[in-house]
Amino acid sequence: MTLPICDQAGECHLQDLSYEHGKVGTRYEFQRRTFKKHDLGKYIQLHMTRCILCYRCVFTADQLTQKREHGVLDRGDHAEIATHIEKSLENDFIGNVIDVCPVGALTDKTFRFKNRVWFTKPVDAHRNCDKCCGEVQLWMRGDEVFRVTARKDEWGEIKDASNGKTGWICNDCRFEKKKASDWVIDGPSKVSRHSVISQGHYEKLVKPKETVVDVMNGSQPRLFLDIHDVSEVNKPTVTLSALDRPAHSTDFGNQ
């Protein structure tokens, strides 16, 4: 798995399952599959080594374009996502296959290797668009827009727009409108506490007191100083090694 370099890192369901339920070492004993690279166009990057063949991108493309744009070729361990005659995907709504991909098999070329999702902040925004609903989620760092995606609900599915239209967005909104001035900002997006961009991502907090005991292999630290004046501990007349007990502020105050 190419987790360190994958643009889906931080919002990948396969990664979450691997870290929560998988082992540290791999149990895979077979030769890893390799695939010929397919060019799907100037917007979408395909990595078949990450694909789990869920067919979500194929079904989504069929619904949005009303014709077969791409599909799964071959069978068994040779099966792969591709177009039949090396044709690029150029439909106005084909970029939505990036949002429905649960892993990093289909990623945005305009966002490729530019930033990590946990360094960006998602905000809801909209614009008047003749092709789609125009309601999107901007992934910003400062005032710079790095990525534009469709809005999703709490289950990670594309959410319908406020005007009742479907939440799919066109390629112009997704790939071409990368300036904050192109959008009307509605406000910060509601983020799940389990997301890596949320401060509540780590449910279990480790207290410093418990950490000290673990580092010292269960033994309690011998030195506890209740000192408010830092200059007191710098006196050379006090020898801490001569004390047969934990040091206290009174040991420094009497000198």
N, C-alpha and C positions, 0 to 999 in steps of 0.2 A: 504494500500500500504506500502511496506517495503522499502521506499526510503532511509532511513538513513543507512541501512546495505546492500543495493543492489550494486553489482559490476558494474552494468550498469549506476549507478548514474553519471550524468555529460554528458552523451552521449545517453540519452534515449528520444525518441520522445514523448512517453507517459508522461514523467515527464515535458517536455517542454510545452505540451498542457495543462497539469494540472495547472502549475504555471501561464501561460499566460492568460488562459481563465476560469479556474475553480475558485470555491469559497474556502475560508479558511476552512470552516466547511464541513463535508461530508453530502451529500444528500442521501446516500445509506441507505435504510430502511430495507433491507432484510438480512437474515442470510448469513454470508460470507461462501463461498464454501471452503471445505477442501478436500485434495486429499491424497491418499496413495502415499508414496514416491517410485519412480522408479529409479533404478540404470541403467544409460545409458552407463556405462563404466568408465574407470579411467581418462578420459579427460573432459567429459561434465557433468555439473551439471544442473539438471532440477528443476525448481520451477514452478509448475502449478498454484499457486495462483497469479502469475504475468502474466501468458499467456493470450493473447487476441484472441487466435485461428485464427491467420491470415493465417495459413497454409504455410507460406514462407519456414519454415524449411523442411516441407514435400515435397514441390515441388522441392526445391534445392537438397535434398537427392535423389529424383527420377531421376533428371537430371544427377547427378554426379556418381551415383552407378549403374544405369540401372536396379535397382530392388528396391522393396519397403523395406526400412530399418525400418521405423517407420511410424506411422500415427495417426489419430484422432479416438479414440475409443468412443463408446456410442454416445448419442445424447443429445441435450438440455443442461441443466445445469450440466449434468453428463459427457459431452464431455471432453476429455483430451488427451494430447500428450503422447504416450506410444508405447512400442513394444508389439507384440502380446503375446509372451511367456517369458517375462522378459529377453529378450536377449540384451546384450550390443551392442552399435554401434561401430563397429571396422573397418569400411572401411577406406582406406587410405586418403580419402578426406572428411570424415564426419565432421571434425572440422569446415568446412565452414558454417555449420548451425548456429554457434555462431555469425558469422559476419552478417548474414542476419536477425537475430532475432532483431526486433525493440525495444524490451523491455528487461527486465532482466530475462526472463524465461529460457534461455539457456546461461550459462556462462562457462568460462574457469576454470577448477579446479586447474590448475597450477598457475593461477593468483588470485585465490580466497582469499579475505581479505588481500592481501599483500600490496596493495597500492591504491591510488585514482588516477583517470585518470588526474585530474588537477595538480597533483604533478609530472607527467611524461612529457617527451618531445618526440614527434614522429619524427622519422627520416626514410628516405627511405634507403633501403639496398637490396642487392641481393647476391646470391650464386649460384654455379653450382649445380643443382639438376636434377636427372634423372626422377623424378616423376612429377614435376610441373615446372612452369615458374621460380621459385626461387626469384621473386621480391616481397618483403614484406615491411611492416611498423613495425619498432621496437619502442616499448614504453620504453624509458630509463629514469632512474633517476641517474644522474652522469654517471658512466661507466657501470652500471648494467642494464641488459635487464630484464624487468619484464613481458613483453607480446609481442607476435608476432601475427600480424594480416595481412590479405590481404589489399592491397591498395584500397582505395575507391575514387570515384569522388566527385564532389561538391554536388551531390544529395544523397550521402551515399550509393551508389551502388558499387559493386565490379568492379574495373577498369581493362580493358584488359592490358596485359603486353606490353612492348615496342617492343617485337619481334613478335607481332601479336597473341600470344597464349592467352588463357583465363587467367584471373587473379586469379583463384582458387589456393590455396596452399595446399600442402599435410600435413599430421599430423607430419611428421618428421621435417619439417621446422617450423611448428607452435608450437609444444610442446617440441621437443627435443633439438632444437638449441637455447639455452638461454644464450649464451655467445657472447660478442661483437666480439671476435676473430673468430667466426664462419661465420661472415658476412663481406661484403665489403660495407662500408657506402657510400651512394651516396650523402647525404646531408639532411638538415632539410626538413620535409614535409610541404607542403603548407596547412595552417590551416585556416578554415573559421573564420571570425571575430566574428561570433555568437557562436563559441565554447568556452567552459569554460576554455580551455587551451590557449586561445588567450587574449591578453591584451585589445583588443577592444570588449570584450564580453558585457560589460555594456555600452550601447549606450548613456544613459543619465547621464551626469556628474553633481554632486551636488557641487556647489561652496561654499566655507566656509562662504562667506558673507550671502548667502541665508540660510545656515544652522543655523547661529547664530540667525537670525530673527525668524526662526521657533521654535528654542528651547526656546526663550524668549517670545513666544506667540504673535509675531507681534511687540513688542516694540523694539526700537532701544537701543543698549548698550550705557550707559552714559560715560564710561571710554575709551578714546582713547589716548594712549601714543605714542608720536613720540620721542622715546628715543633710543639713540645709545650706551650709556654707561650703562651697567646693574647696576653698583655700585650706580648710581644716585637714583634709586628707593628704595634703602635700607637705605636711610637717615631717622632717626627717627624724624627729625625736621619737616618733611612734613606730614601734616594730610590731607589725601584725603577727609575725611568726612566733613571737614570744607569748602571745595570748593563748590560753588553753580553752577558750570559749569563743563563740561568735562575737565579733567586734561591735561596739555600740558607739553612739555619738559622744557619750560621756567619757569614753577613753581618750578622745581627742580634746574635749573641752577642759580636762583637768591638767593638760600639759602647759 
